[in-house]
């Protein structure tokens, strides 16, 4: 089959776990003999091939810079003001003959068997892409890796009900809908956003074999607590700082970038490091006693927790979004969002744990984590797309 993916950005431009999951899926399907083409924005208009995947990048002044400014591998200023974002937002709500004809022409040229959007395609006329594919009788699907179809990030959420209404209406063009957690899928379905034929949960995969920890490895671990992700409000970093404050001999390391980075470096007392490549991050995880995701917002999945578990380290997370699914509902490692005392208690339990107990807990976590193997992940996506061709 020929699969045409639409993304805001694509590897090596990475805004978060979504881009990593898209790369895994695209390359895995290409390795199985499928033709995979990605259409995305870039810093120049070009066509290239990476690991069997054809990427067609388009440069659109300001729009490209806006999305690339969020990429961890870039150091760009966002050219969009709040007014710019508000002015462009109607493209996400309304059908436009100009955008519709643009996508219809592009799809007629590409001749894909299937179309799939792996990002909300903000400001890019998403509804018109879905409608163009539907009208050309090309199966079209979407994966909800975030709450963008449910929530707007400005005007205090006043337009959220309208946003959900418009997206529920537009989802009538979708053949199928996927999400990385049961939480995310059910939340969209409850808002009326669903595929016409079916909806699937496809848990994110980690692209390496889980470490088989030994008691010797556990004894070598440092009294180190690790957070890795965006350094911004909503991630619960201040809950983590408060929890760590009353714990004795322990170091706290925050890894990532975002609006809180500079103030955290000055005021938190924690070690703050810029975002790093996966192998360097995984080495830090292996040294840590716990990796913590203290989010205040509803995480679509919680990829960093699975990465920690696969690296032989216990993971602790808040009760928001898909995090409890990753941790298999184990209350020993799940705390109430914003509850610093509850988090501190779980941290102290891990720090005081004998090495043999820690080893047993890691193995149990590896056996029950919601993360899946790479091959099973590609199997799930291949079935997801193949079913659409059989309709």
N, C-alpha and C positions, 0 to 999 in steps of 0.2 A: 504494500500500500504506500501511497504518497501522503505524508502527513505534513500539513503546513501549520506551524506554530506561530502565534503572534505574541510578542513580549514587548515590554517597555525597554529593557536592556537584556543583554545576554553575555555570558562568559567571554572574556575575563572580567567584564563589568559585573560586580556582585553587590547588590544592596542588602541582601540577607539570605536566610536559608532557602527562600523560594527559588532564587537563581541557581543554587547548588542542586536542588531537587530537579529543576528543569533540565540542567545539564546531564544529570544522571539518566533521566528518562530519555532524552533525545539521543544521547550516545548509545545507550543500551538498545534502543529500538533500531538505530542505524547498524549496530553490530549484528543484529539479527536479520539484516538484509532489507529493512524497510528504508524508503527514501524519506529523509527528514530535512525539512527546510524551515529555517527560523527567520522571521521578519522582525526587525527591531530597530531602535534608534542607536546612533553611534556618533563619534566625533568626526566622522567622515562618511561619505557614501561609498560603499565598497561591497564586494562579494568575496567571501573566503570560506575555507573548509577547515574545521577543527574536529579531529577524531571521527571523521565520516559524516559529520553534520554540516550542511551548507547553511551559512549565515549571510543574510543580505541586510546590511546595515544602511540606514538612511540618516543623513545629517539634516536636521531641521533647526535652524537658528533659534536660540533660546529654549525651545522645547527639548532639544538634545541636552543642552547644558543643565536644564532643570533636573532631568532624571539622572544624568551622570554625576551631578553634585551629591547625590545620595549614595553613590557607589563607594565601597570601602577602599577600592584601589585608586580612587581619584582624589584630587585636592582642588575642587572647583567651588566657586560661589554660586548659589542658586540665583539666577537672574529674575525670578518671579517674585513680585511683591504680593502681599495678600490681595490687593486689588486685581492683579493679573490673574491669580488663581480663581477668584470669584467670577471674573469676566469670561474665563475659559470653561468654567464648570458646566454651563448649559450643554456643551458638546456630549456630556455623559448622560444627559436626560432626554434629549430630543432627537427625533429623526431629521436628517438633513439630506436633501437631494444631492448636494455636492459631495458629502462624505460617502453617501450610499453609492453613487456612481464611481467614486474613486475605488472603493473596495470591490465593487462588482467587476470593474475593469481589471483590477489586480488579480482577483480570483479566476477570471476567465483566462488570463495569461498564464497563471501558475498551474491550473487544472489539477488541484489536489483531490484526493479521495476523501480526505477529512480535513476540517479546520478546528483548531483548538486554541483558546486563549489562556495563557498561563499567568496573566497579570490583569489587573482591572482596566488597563489601557486608558488611564485617566487622560482627559483632554484630547483623546484620539478617536472620538466618535464610535465608541465600542458598540452601541446599539445598532449602528448602521452596518458594521462588520457582520454582526450576528444575522441581521435581516438579509444582507446580500448573500451570505452563504445559504441561508434557508431558502431564499427565492430561487437560487441556482440549484436547489435540491442536493446540496453538499451537507452531509452531517456536520453539525457544529456543536462543540462542547466547551465547557469552561471549568477551571479548577479554582475554588475559593481558598486561597492561601492567606487571606486576611479579611477584615470586616468591611472593606471598601464599598461593597454593594449595600451595606447596612448602615454605615456611619460616615458622616462627613467630618473632616478635620478642621472645620472652621464654622463660624457663626454659632458657636456654642451648641451645636446639635439641633438647632431649630428646624432645619430642613431634613432631618433624618427620616421622618415618616414619609415625606415626599420622595426622598431618595429611594427608600425601600419600595414604595408603590411603583415608581418608574421602572426599577430593575425587575420587580416581579412581573410586570407587564412585558418587559423585553425578554425575560427568560422563556417566554412562549416560543421563541425562535430556537432555543437550545434543544438538541436531541438528548443530551445527558449532562449531568453536573457531578463534579467530584470535589472532595475536600480531604485534608490530611488528618482529620479527627472526626469522631462521631459528634462532638460538641459543635464544630463548625458546620457540618452538614445539617444537623437538626436546626440550628439557629437560622440558617438560610431558608430551609424548607418551611419553618414556622412563619417566616416573613413572606411566603409565597414565591420564593425564588427557587426554582427546581427545573430539572430537565424534563422534557415532555415524556420520555420513554423510561428513564431510570436515573437513580442517584447512587453514587458509590463512595465509600470511605477507602482511601488508599493511603495508608500510613507511610510517612517519610522513611526512607532507608538511609543507612550510613554506609558509605562506600569503602568499608574495610572490615576485615574479620575481627570479631571481638577478641580483645586480649584475654588470655587464660592466666589470670593472676595467681601468684603463689604467695604463701604466707611470708616468705622472704621479701617479696615486693611490698607487701602491706607494712612490714616493719620499717622499711626505708622511707615511707611517706613522711612528709613534713607536716607540722601543725599549720597547714595552709588552707584557707578558704578561698574559693575562686568564683568570680562572676565573669561571664563572657557574653557580650551582647552590646546593644546600643546603650550609650550613657545619656539617658534622657528621663524626664518625668514619666511616670507610668510604669517604669520597669521595677519599681520598688526598691531602688538602691538605698534610699534613706532608711527603709525598714531593715535592710541588711546591716547598714552601718550602726544602727541603734542596737541590733541584736548582738553584734560582735563587740560592742563597747564594754559589756559587762563580763565578757569571757576572758580568762587569763591569757596564758601563753599561746597566742594564736596570731597569725599574720593574715591580712585580708588583701587580696589582689583583684583589681577591677580591670578587665581587658576590653577595649572597644573604643568607639569614637561617638561623638554626639554633643549636644548642647551643654551637657553638664561636665564635660571633660575638664575644662580649665578650673572650675570652682572645686571639683573633687580633688584635683591635684593640689590646690592651695589649702583646702580646709578639712578634707575627710580623714587624714591620717593614714589612709590606705595607700598601697602602691598602685598607681594608675599607669597602665601601659596601652599604647596604641594597638589597633587591630593588627593581628599577625596571621601569617599563613597557617593552614590547618596543621601541618606537622609540628610546627613550633607550639601551637596552642595545645595539641594533644600531649606534647612532652610536659607542659605545665600541668595539664589535667592529671597525668600519671603521678606527679609529685604531691598533688593536693589530697587532703583528707575528704573534702566534699566540694562539689560544684553546686552552686545555689542559683535558682531562678526565682526571685522574690516578687514577681510581677503583680502590679495592681490592676493591669488591664488583662483582658481575656486573650491569652496567647492562643493562636490557631493550633499550635502543636507543642513546641518546646524542644526543638532539635538539639540544643546544647546539652540537655539532660541525657538524651540517648548517646551523644558523643562521649560524655563523661562515663556513663555506664559501660560502654564498649571499651573504654580505656582503663577499666578496672577500678573506677572511683565511684563512691556512693553519691547519689544525687538527691537534692532536697528542693522542693518547689512549692509555690503557693497553690491555692485551690482554684485558680482562675483558668477559664477556657479549657484547652485540651491537655493541660499539665497533668491532672489526675489520671488521664488515660495512659500517658507515657509511664507514669509511676505505678500503673496497675492498681490504683486506688489504695495504696499502702499508706495508712494514716501515720505510720512512724516517720514518714518522709514528706508528708504533705501538711502544711500549716495554713491557717486562715490568713488570707491576704491582709497585709498591714499589721499583723500581730507580731511585733518584735519579740515579745516574751515567748510566744509559741515557737518562733523560729529559733530563738536562743536555746530553748530546751532540746530541740532536735539536733542542733549543732553540737551541744555538750554531750548528748548521747553518743554521737558518732566519734567525737574526740576521745571519749573515755572507753570506747569499745576495744576489747582485746583483739589482737590480730587475727586469731582463729575465728572469732565471731564476725569480724569485719569481712574476712574472706568468704564466709558462708553467706553473708548478706549480699555481697557483690554478685556472687554466683546466682543467688536467687533472683536478684534484680535483672541480671542478664537473661535469665530464662523467661522472665515475665514481661520485659519491656515491650512497649507498643511499637518500637522500631522494628523494622523487618530487614531481611537480607536483600542485597542488591538484586539477585536473580528473582526472588519472589516479587520485588518491587516492579521490575521490568515485566514480569509475567502479568501482574495486575493491570499495568497500563496497556499492554498488548491486548489483553482480553477486553478492557474498557473500549478500546478503539475498534477492535474486530467485531464486537457485538453491534456497533453502530452500522457497520457495512452489511450486516446480516439482516437488518430491519427491512 
